[in-house]
Amino acid sequence: MVVFASDLERSRVFYEELLGLQLMDRTSDPHDPHWGGYAQRIYFALQHRPSEKKTEQSVAFSLEVEEVEVMVAKLRCAGVRIAIPPSKRSYGSIAGVVDPDGNLVYLYQSPPTVQLPPSASPASLTPPLRT
């Protein structure tokens, strides 16, 4: 996945320092200069696109976070625009924020998993066989 940024450093700070992605500096690569790294098994790259070459095309994507509410509070304190306030959905919690180039970034939190008590092992949940 590639996100084009008019200000590469500003976008690197947003994705790396605020959202916690681990990006490697590959800006010296003569063929494909970018900041990049894996985020949840997807290669994420930030590439420079001067603002005069910006098109109307943008991206929207989701990043899984541990706690949506906590991440939104952190981003709000850093002056990030919150486009979609946190809300709970059938598939988990979600919010939407706007990156430095105006791209919508969804923040997603998986729903809590149901923990069975130790006495409710799979064997104890199986009905007895009738003979």
C-alpha positions as CSV (number, residue, x, y, z in Angstrom):
1,M,0.0,0.0,0.0
2,V,1.4,3.4,-0.9
3,V,0.3,6.7,0.6
4,F,1.6,9.7,-1.4
5,A,2.6,12.6,0.8
6,S,3.2,16.3,-0.1
7,D,5.4,16.6,3.1
8,L,7.1,13.3,3.7
9,E,8.5,14.2,7.1
10,R,5.2,15.4,8.4
11,S,3.5,12.3,7.2
12,R,6.3,10.1,8.6
13,V,5.7,11.7,12.1
14,F,2.0,11.1,11.8
15,Y,2.2,7.4,10.8
16,E,5.3,6.5,12.8
17,E,5.3,8.6,15.9
18,L,1.5,9.1,16.4
19,L,0.1,5.9,15.0
20,G,3.0,3.7,16.0
21,L,4.0,2.1,12.6
22,Q,7.6,1.1,12.4
23,L,9.0,2.6,9.2
24,M,12.5,2.3,7.8
25,D,14.2,5.1,6.0
26,R,14.5,4.1,2.4
27,T,14.5,7.6,0.9
28,S,18.1,7.1,-0.5
29,D,16.8,4.3,-2.8
30,P,17.4,5.8,-6.3
31,H,14.6,3.8,-7.9
32,D,11.9,3.9,-5.2
33,P,12.6,6.4,-2.4
34,H,10.2,6.0,0.5
35,W,9.7,5.3,4.2
36,G,8.3,1.8,4.6
37,G,7.6,-1.1,6.8
38,Y,5.1,-3.9,7.5
39,A,1.9,-3.1,9.2
40,Q,-0.2,-6.2,10.0
41,R,1.4,-8.2,7.1
42,I,0.9,-5.4,4.6
43,Y,3.8,-3.4,3.3
44,F,3.1,0.3,4.0
45,A,5.1,2.9,2.1
46,L,5.1,6.7,2.2
47,Q,6.3,8.3,-1.0
48,H,6.8,12.0,-1.8
49,R,4.4,13.6,-4.2
50,P,4.8,17.4,-4.5
51,S,1.6,19.2,-3.8
52,E,1.5,20.6,-7.3
53,K,1.2,17.1,-8.6
54,K,-1.6,16.1,-6.2
55,T,-4.6,14.6,-7.8
56,E,-8.1,14.2,-6.4
57,Q,-7.4,10.5,-5.9
58,S,-6.9,9.6,-2.2
59,V,-6.8,6.5,-0.1
60,A,-8.8,5.3,2.8
61,F,-7.7,2.3,4.8
62,S,-7.9,0.8,8.3
63,L,-5.2,0.2,10.9
64,E,-5.9,-2.0,13.9
65,V,-5.2,-0.5,17.2
66,E,-5.4,-1.9,20.7
67,E,-7.9,0.8,22.0
68,V,-9.7,3.1,19.6
69,E,-10.7,5.6,22.4
70,V,-7.1,5.9,23.7
71,M,-5.6,6.4,20.2
72,V,-8.2,9.0,19.3
73,A,-7.5,10.9,22.5
74,K,-3.8,10.8,21.7
75,L,-4.3,12.0,18.2
76,R,-6.7,14.8,19.3
77,C,-4.1,16.1,21.7
78,A,-1.6,16.2,18.8
79,G,-4.0,18.3,16.8
80,V,-5.1,15.6,14.4
81,R,-8.6,16.1,12.9
82,I,-11.1,13.5,14.0
83,A,-13.4,12.8,11.0
84,I,-15.4,10.0,12.5
85,P,-15.8,9.9,16.3
86,P,-15.2,6.5,18.0
87,S,-18.2,4.2,17.9
88,K,-19.0,0.5,18.6
89,R,-20.1,-1.6,15.7
90,S,-21.0,-5.3,15.4
91,Y,-17.5,-6.0,14.2
92,G,-15.6,-3.9,16.7
93,S,-14.9,-0.3,17.5
94,I,-14.0,2.2,14.8
95,A,-13.0,5.8,14.3
96,G,-11.7,7.9,11.4
97,V,-8.9,10.4,11.4
98,V,-7.4,12.6,8.7
99,D,-3.7,12.3,7.9
100,P,-1.5,15.4,7.0
101,D,-2.5,15.0,3.3
102,G,-6.2,14.7,3.9
103,N,-6.4,10.9,3.6
104,L,-9.0,9.2,5.7
105,V,-7.5,6.6,8.1
106,Y,-9.8,4.3,9.9
107,L,-8.8,3.1,13.3
108,Y,-10.2,-0.3,14.1
109,Q,-10.4,-2.3,17.4
110,S,-11.4,-5.9,17.4
111,P,-14.3,-6.9,19.6
112,P,-13.3,-8.5,22.9
113,T,-13.2,-12.3,22.7
114,V,-15.4,-14.3,24.9
115,Q,-13.4,-16.0,27.6
116,L,-14.7,-19.3,28.8
117,P,-14.2,-20.1,32.5
118,P,-11.6,-22.9,33.1
119,S,-14.4,-25.3,34.0
120,A,-16.0,-24.7,30.6
121,S,-13.3,-26.6,28.6
122,P,-14.4,-28.0,25.2
123,A,-14.7,-31.5,26.8
124,S,-17.1,-30.2,29.5
125,L,-19.3,-28.6,26.8
126,T,-19.7,-31.8,24.8
127,P,-22.9,-33.7,25.7
128,P,-22.3,-37.2,27.1
129,L,-22.6,-40.1,24.7
130,R,-25.7,-42.3,25.2
131,T,-25.1,-46.0,24.9
